[in-house]
Amino acid sequence: MSAGSLSPHQLGVLGQLHRHGPATPGEIAAAERQRPQSLTRVFAELEGEGLIAREPGPVDRRQSMLTLTEEGRRAPQRDMARRDARPLSRR
């Protein structure tokens, strides 16, 4: 993976939010067949890069709801374009 590329876990989280809308970390983890603790770093990285936003849950304000930002909606397309533009390495 090159610098600036999204990891498979990051792409999975962004894809879940894009397809299904706002969700809790637990819902995303279940959909990705992961434990919420396994994705804690991924959520923090995406939030730090401005690709997702974290807000208190509407029912239980102790629970977080994750949503895509506008930048997060564009990130997978940019990532694919960057990967497609890379020359194939010779073996």
Secondary structure in CASP SS format (residue, H / E / C, confidence):
PFRMAT SS
TARGET T0000
AUTHOR 0000-0000-0000
METHOD secondary structure of the structure
MODEL  1
M C 1.00
S C 1.00
A C 1.00
G C 1.00
S C 1.00
L C 1.00
S C 1.00
P H 1.00
H H 1.00
Q H 1.00
L H 1.00
G H 1.00
V H 1.00
L H 1.00
G H 1.00
Q H 1.00
L H 1.00
H H 1.00
R H 1.00
H H 1.00
G C 1.00
P C 1.00
A E 1.00
T C 1.00
P H 1.00
G H 1.00
E H 1.00
I H 1.00
A H 1.00
A H 1.00
A H 1.00
E C 1.00
R C 1.00
Q C 1.00
R C 1.00
P H 1.00
Q H 1.00
S H 1.00
L H 1.00
T H 1.00
R H 1.00
V H 1.00
F H 1.00
A H 1.00
E H 1.00
L H 1.00
E H 1.00
G H 1.00
E C 1.00
G C 1.00
L C 1.00
I E 1.00
A E 1.00
R E 1.00
E E 1.00
P E 1.00
G C 1.00
P C 1.00
V C 1.00
D C 1.00
R C 1.00
R C 1.00
Q C 1.00
S E 1.00
M E 1.00
L E 1.00
T E 1.00
L E 1.00
T C 1.00
E H 1.00
E H 1.00
G H 1.00
R H 1.00
R H 1.00
A H 1.00
P H 1.00
Q H 1.00
R H 1.00
D H 1.00
M H 1.00
A H 1.00
R H 1.00
R H 1.00
D H 1.00
A H 1.00
R C 1.00
P C 1.00
L C 1.00
S C 1.00
R C 1.00
R C 1.00
END
